[in-house]
Amino acid sequence: MEPIKQTKRRSLVLIAVLLVLIGGLSVLNLFTEAPFILESERRVPDRMPTLSPQTLTSGDFMDGFEPFAADHFPFREQFRTLRAITVFGPLLQTDKDGVYLDAHGIGSFAAIDTASIEQAADRIQVVADGLDGLNIFFAFIPDKSIYAGRTLPGFDPVAAERILRERLPDSFTFIPLVDAMSADSFYRTDLHWDQVQIEGVVEALRAAMDLEVDWGQFTRELAGDFLGVYAGQLALPVRPEPLYILTNPNVTAFYLNMGSRELEAGPVYDLDRFLGIDPYDIFLSGAQPLVVLENPNATSDRHLYLFRDSFSSSLAPILASAYARITLIDFRFLDLRTLHQLVEFRPGSDALFLYSSGILNNSDMLLIPLP
């Protein structure tokens, strides 16, 4: 009988410890101020869902309460780190919720969404239908994960290229970029490419679009230490990496003021934003619906209309050495129905559709109505 009593005592002690731990953390949570923003993940934490008979019976309250509780749990960052150590250590897993770590740095992967890419091609076609007299080029930026040191079940660039070529007309010039890049083209801790490591991309564009890029116009400068978005998602201690920028005193930038619908001068490299929550916003001030770059000392008087996402924020200042004027259009923040009210397209100019795999895989975010 004694062993049975000892087993019961141990069980009771274990239950008591768990109750004290869970209860203590719950009480502590009541006195812990909720964070305004989760800096490591660069997002606003979920808020407490509305409690009502309707949300309780529908299940909406519990669906919203679970992520809310996870975002406001005491010692949340410490528990995230402990989980990451466990996942990559004792459990010997190769990724944590799709975030991987290898010799080339940190990345994430997501399976290709063929339906979304088909829709992206259809949206590109809708825009191109209003671009009479322009030379139209298109390319996509492959996901960082395809250059990882091992095979990952992520974005398939061969399938993406096939879909885009099949759904877009032969009059469009496709510029392949997969072989123009490598793991070194990207920041080690971020999804974006490194501005000073994309010579291959610039060369591919130069050859296809018949450009003359004047590298002599640029000066390489250190902006500071950089930690990308994947560093926070990994939840492990990560060394920052240097972020360099290629400055060109000849290039000026103008940003659309959505209120006045006028272009206003601003910096090409916004050093204040480099100190913000997303340092990559140093390039062309982050998310912007419409930006114009002008360079009176460009190698030509040509114009480029660049339909883009965040990757082009660091590419466009380089291409500005070859174009007198570049108009960057981001349909994540600008509706196509207002485009022609804001931009006048000059016949004979170039148009480049350049989207990353993340946009192709989530093409619903493009504000381009389909017929």
C-alpha distance (Angstrom), angle and dihedral (degrees) to the residues before:
residue distance angle dihedral
M1 . . .
E2 3.79 . .
P3 3.84 95.2 .
I4 3.80 89.0 51.6
K5 3.81 91.2 52.7
Q6 3.81 91.1 48.4
T7 3.79 90.4 50.8
K8 3.80 90.4 50.9
R9 3.80 91.1 49.0
R10 3.80 91.9 51.0
S11 3.80 90.5 48.4
L12 3.80 91.4 49.7
V13 3.81 91.2 48.1
L14 3.80 91.1 49.5
I15 3.81 91.7 49.2
A16 3.82 90.5 47.7
V17 3.81 91.9 50.6
L18 3.80 91.6 49.5
L19 3.79 91.9 47.9
V20 3.80 91.5 49.4
L21 3.81 91.5 46.9
I22 3.80 95.8 46.9
G23 3.80 93.1 38.9
G24 3.78 92.8 46.6
L25 3.79 92.4 50.7
S26 3.79 90.6 46.5
V27 3.80 91.6 51.9
L28 3.79 90.8 45.0
N29 3.80 88.9 52.2
L30 3.81 89.0 60.1
F31 3.81 90.2 60.3
T32 3.80 96.8 38.8
E33 3.77 115.5 98.1
A34 3.78 111.1 -125.8
P35 3.82 113.0 -116.1
F36 3.77 116.0 -109.0
I37 3.79 89.9 -144.0
L38 3.80 135.7 5.7
E39 3.78 97.4 -125.5
S40 3.79 97.1 -171.8
E41 3.82 90.5 55.2
R42 3.81 96.1 33.9
R43 3.76 95.5 -131.4
V44 3.77 142.0 105.2
P45 3.82 112.3 -102.0
D46 3.78 118.6 -113.5
R47 3.78 113.9 -92.3
M48 3.77 129.1 -131.6
P49 3.83 108.7 -80.9
T50 3.78 120.3 -123.7
L51 3.78 112.3 -89.4
S52 3.80 113.7 -141.4
P53 3.80 138.8 130.7
Q54 3.80 88.6 -100.0
T55 3.83 95.6 52.5
L56 3.80 91.0 44.8
T57 3.80 95.8 51.3
S58 3.82 93.4 42.5
G59 3.80 92.8 48.6
D60 3.82 92.0 -123.4
F61 3.79 91.8 120.5
M62 3.80 95.3 56.5
D63 3.81 91.0 41.6
G64 3.80 88.6 56.8
F65 3.78 97.2 37.0
E66 3.80 95.7 60.8
P67 3.84 96.4 60.7
F68 3.82 89.7 39.1
A69 3.81 91.6 55.3
A70 3.81 91.8 45.9
D71 3.82 91.9 52.1
H72 3.83 93.6 48.5
F73 3.79 100.2 40.7
P74 3.84 115.4 129.2
F75 3.82 114.7 -103.9
R76 3.78 88.2 12.2
E77 3.81 95.3 156.4
Q78 3.80 92.2 48.5
F79 3.81 91.0 51.5
R80 3.82 90.3 48.2
T81 3.80 89.8 53.9
L82 3.81 92.0 46.6
R83 3.80 90.0 51.9
A84 3.81 92.0 49.4
I85 3.81 91.4 50.4
T86 3.80 89.3 50.7
V87 3.80 94.1 47.1
F88 3.80 96.2 49.4
G89 3.82 94.7 33.4
P90 3.81 122.5 39.6
L91 3.81 94.5 10.0
L92 3.84 92.1 48.8
Q93 3.81 92.5 -146.9
T94 3.80 119.5 164.6
D95 3.79 95.6 -140.3
K96 3.80 143.6 16.7
D97 3.79 112.1 -135.2
G98 3.79 90.0 -29.0
V99 3.83 95.5 -45.1
Y100 3.80 111.9 118.6
L101 3.79 135.3 -172.2
D102 3.81 124.0 -150.4
A103 3.78 140.7 146.9
H104 3.81 91.2 -73.5
G105 3.80 94.7 54.3
I106 3.80 135.6 -101.4
G107 3.79 127.1 -29.9
S108 3.76 144.3 149.3
F109 3.76 134.2 -134.8
A110 3.78 137.5 -150.2
A111 3.79 128.9 -178.3
I112 3.78 117.0 -105.1
D113 3.81 115.9 -93.2
T114 3.77 104.1 -147.9
A115 3.80 94.2 -175.4
S116 3.80 90.7 55.0
I117 3.80 92.2 49.0
E118 3.80 90.6 50.2
Q119 3.79 88.0 51.6
A120 3.82 90.8 47.9
A121 3.81 89.6 54.8
D122 3.80 90.6 49.5
R123 3.81 90.6 50.8
I124 3.80 91.1 49.7
Q125 3.80 88.6 52.3
V126 3.82 91.0 52.0
V127 3.81 90.5 54.6
A128 3.80 93.2 43.9
D129 3.81 91.1 53.5
G130 3.82 87.3 70.9
L131 3.80 95.5 48.5
D132 3.78 103.0 84.2
G133 3.78 116.0 177.5
L134 3.82 96.8 14.8
N135 3.79 128.7 123.2
I136 3.81 103.2 -120.6
F137 3.80 123.5 -151.8
F138 3.78 129.6 172.3
A139 3.78 136.0 -170.5
F140 3.78 139.1 158.4
I141 3.78 131.8 -138.8
P142 3.82 110.8 -127.3
D143 3.76 120.5 -130.5
K144 3.78 116.7 -93.2
S145 3.80 90.6 -124.0
I146 3.82 93.9 71.7
Y147 3.81 88.3 69.0
A148 3.80 94.0 50.7
G149 3.78 119.8 122.9
R150 3.81 90.9 -106.2
T151 3.78 139.4 34.1
L152 3.80 112.9 -83.7
P153 3.82 128.2 -173.3
G154 3.76 92.4 -117.1
F155 3.79 141.7 112.1
D156 3.81 115.3 -14.2
P157 3.83 108.1 -145.2
V158 3.81 93.2 -173.0
A159 3.80 92.1 56.9
A160 3.81 91.4 43.7
E161 3.79 92.0 52.5
R162 3.79 91.8 48.3
I163 3.80 92.5 51.9
L164 3.80 93.9 47.3
R165 3.80 93.6 46.9
E166 3.81 92.2 48.1
R167 3.80 95.8 48.9
L168 3.81 99.8 39.6
P169 3.82 122.5 69.2
D170 3.78 123.6 -101.4
S171 3.81 89.1 -116.4
F172 3.81 87.6 74.6
T173 3.80 114.8 86.0
F174 3.81 112.4 -134.0
I175 3.82 116.7 -149.2
P176 3.83 112.8 -160.2
L177 3.80 113.4 -144.8
V178 3.82 104.2 172.0
D179 3.80 94.4 93.0
A180 3.80 91.5 39.6
M181 3.81 90.3 66.4
S182 3.79 139.9 55.1
A183 3.79 138.6 179.2
D184 3.80 87.9 -81.2
S185 3.81 90.3 61.3
F186 3.81 90.0 74.3
Y187 3.78 133.7 65.8
R188 3.78 109.3 -101.9
T189 3.80 93.2 -126.0
D190 3.81 101.9 33.8
L191 3.79 142.3 57.5
H192 3.82 94.1 -123.6
W193 3.74 128.6 89.1
D194 3.79 120.8 -107.0
Q195 3.81 111.1 -108.7
V196 3.80 93.3 -139.5
Q197 3.82 92.9 48.2
I198 3.81 101.6 55.1
E199 3.79 101.0 84.3
G200 3.81 88.2 123.1
V201 3.80 91.4 56.0
V202 3.79 92.2 48.3
E203 3.81 90.2 48.4
A204 3.82 92.0 51.3
L205 3.80 90.5 51.1
R206 3.79 92.0 43.9
A207 3.79 93.1 53.3
A208 3.81 95.6 45.3
M209 3.81 96.7 42.2
D210 3.82 97.0 37.3
L211 3.79 95.5 -120.2
E212 3.78 132.8 163.4
V213 3.80 107.4 -143.7
D214 3.80 112.5 -165.4
W215 3.81 105.5 -150.7
G216 3.80 88.6 179.2
Q217 3.82 90.0 75.2
F218 3.81 91.8 67.2
T219 3.77 133.8 85.4
R220 3.80 119.1 -163.8
E221 3.80 111.9 -133.3
L222 3.80 133.0 176.6
A223 3.80 112.2 -121.5
G224 3.80 95.0 -176.0
D225 3.80 143.1 -96.0
F226 3.79 115.7 -27.5
L227 3.80 133.7 -156.9
G228 3.79 113.8 -174.8
V229 3.76 131.3 -149.0
Y230 3.80 94.0 -90.2
A231 3.80 92.3 60.7
G232 3.80 90.6 67.9
Q233 3.79 93.6 41.8
L234 3.80 91.6 52.6
A235 3.84 91.0 54.7
L236 3.82 93.0 -153.2
P237 3.81 128.0 112.6
V238 3.80 106.6 -86.3
R239 3.78 130.6 -177.0
P240 3.80 114.9 -122.2
E241 3.79 118.8 -119.5
P242 3.80 128.5 -141.0
L243 3.80 117.3 -97.3
Y244 3.79 114.7 -151.2
I245 3.79 126.5 -169.4
L246 3.80 130.9 -157.6
T247 3.79 106.5 -133.6
N248 3.80 123.7 -162.2
P249 3.83 117.6 -173.1
N250 3.81 90.3 -158.0
V251 3.82 94.6 64.2
T252 3.80 122.1 86.0
A253 3.81 126.0 -174.5
F254 3.79 131.4 -145.2
Y255 3.81 125.1 -168.8
L256 3.78 129.7 -157.1
N257 3.79 115.1 -112.1
M258 3.81 101.1 -148.5
G259 3.79 91.3 -157.8
S260 3.79 98.5 54.5
R261 3.82 94.7 21.5
E262 3.78 87.8 -134.3
L263 3.79 129.3 127.1
E264 3.79 114.8 -113.0
A265 3.80 127.3 -166.8
G266 3.78 117.8 -108.9
P267 3.81 141.1 156.4
V268 3.79 123.0 -70.9
Y269 3.81 87.2 -144.2
D270 3.79 114.5 33.9
L271 3.81 105.1 -154.9
D272 3.80 92.1 -176.8
R273 3.79 90.5 60.9
F274 3.78 89.7 50.8
L275 3.79 86.1 68.7
G276 3.82 92.2 50.0
I277 3.78 132.4 88.7
D278 3.84 93.4 -74.8
P279 3.82 111.2 36.5
Y280 3.82 90.9 -170.2
D281 3.82 85.8 74.6
I282 3.80 85.8 80.9
F283 3.81 84.8 90.2
L284 3.83 110.1 82.9
S285 3.82 91.7 -27.2
G286 3.80 96.2 -70.8
A287 3.79 122.8 -95.8
Q288 3.81 109.4 25.7
P289 3.81 129.9 157.7
L290 3.80 95.8 -147.9
V291 3.79 131.8 12.2
V292 3.80 129.6 171.8
L293 3.80 123.8 -158.6
E294 3.78 120.3 -164.9
N295 3.79 128.8 -169.2
P296 3.85 119.0 178.5
N297 3.81 88.8 -172.4
A298 3.81 95.6 54.3
T299 3.80 118.4 134.9
S300 3.83 89.5 -113.5
D301 3.81 140.9 17.2
R302 3.81 91.4 -121.1
H303 3.81 124.8 131.4
L304 3.79 126.9 -137.9
Y305 3.81 127.7 -160.8
L306 3.79 106.1 -158.0
F307 3.80 116.3 -164.5
R308 3.73 100.9 -162.4
D309 3.79 157.4 145.6
S310 3.81 130.4 -135.0
F311 3.82 94.8 -62.3
S312 3.80 91.2 69.9
S313 3.80 91.3 58.5
S314 3.80 88.0 79.7
L315 3.82 96.1 33.7
A316 3.81 99.3 51.6
P317 3.84 96.1 64.3
I318 3.82 87.5 59.1
L319 3.82 94.2 47.5
A320 3.81 88.1 49.3
S321 3.78 88.5 78.5
A322 3.84 87.6 66.3
Y323 3.82 99.4 39.6
A324 3.79 129.5 57.4
R325 3.80 88.8 -149.8
I326 3.79 133.5 17.1
T327 3.80 121.3 -173.2
L328 3.80 112.4 -161.5
I329 3.80 115.3 -157.9
D330 3.80 121.8 -170.5
F331 3.80 112.8 -168.6
R332 3.79 91.4 -167.4
F333 3.80 86.1 76.7
L334 3.80 104.3 19.2
D335 3.80 123.8 63.4
L336 3.79 115.5 -134.5
R337 3.80 89.8 -132.4
T338 3.80 90.1 68.4
L339 3.81 97.1 39.7
H340 3.80 98.5 92.8
Q341 3.79 90.4 47.5
L342 3.80 88.6 61.2
V343 3.80 105.7 31.3
E344 3.79 129.8 50.8
F345 3.80 111.3 -157.0
R346 3.78 116.2 -141.9
P347 3.83 113.7 -142.8
G348 3.80 114.7 -117.7
S349 3.81 93.0 30.8
D350 3.79 126.8 122.7
A351 3.80 126.3 -103.9
L352 3.80 120.7 -164.4
F353 3.80 124.3 -170.4
L354 3.80 105.4 -160.0
Y355 3.78 118.9 171.3
S356 3.78 133.6 163.9
S357 3.79 123.9 -126.1
G358 3.81 89.4 -103.8
I359 3.81 91.4 62.2
L360 3.79 93.4 43.0
N361 3.79 89.2 52.1
N362 3.83 90.9 49.5
S363 3.78 103.1 33.8
D364 3.82 93.1 153.1
M365 3.80 87.4 82.1
L366 3.83 90.3 69.1
L367 3.81 109.7 96.5
I368 3.79 93.3 -137.8
P369 3.82 113.2 124.5
L370 3.79 114.4 -138.2
P371 3.82 120.0 -136.8
